[in-house]
Amino acid sequence: MKLRETKNMINRERYKEIKKYDHRQLEEFLRALYHQAFNDGQESAAKQGGKGIETLINALNSGECKGVKGATATKIREFALEKGLISCEQ
């Protein structure tokens, strides 16, 4: 996982400003921070070039993981779909 280029995301002035926030302002700040982090994560995942569940299943079926093939790989995929860990699109 790559961290941002800048050493500190929040400088001293910004920190002092945040300390003075009321509940609403802090919630807005945290929500914006969350959305930015989420979007950064989506961009990072998109850059992986299609490495999804099908890539994993194909690797398992090819025997790359000793002891896991065919039926076991299929069970893993079905389990992940059932639990909502992945979507059908992947």
C-alpha angles and dihedrals in degrees: 000000000000119000123216118281094245117080095225122030091197121042124204094266093050090047092054090048092051092050089062095053120118120223095274094049092047091049091051091048093049092046091053090047091050093050092048091050091046092051090047088053092050091050091049092050091049090054091058088080106235100320099156141133094297090057088051093048092048090050091049092047091050090059098249089136109055112239097013118099143128110341095026092051090049091049090052091052093047092047092051091049093047093050092046093243090130135018128232089251093069 
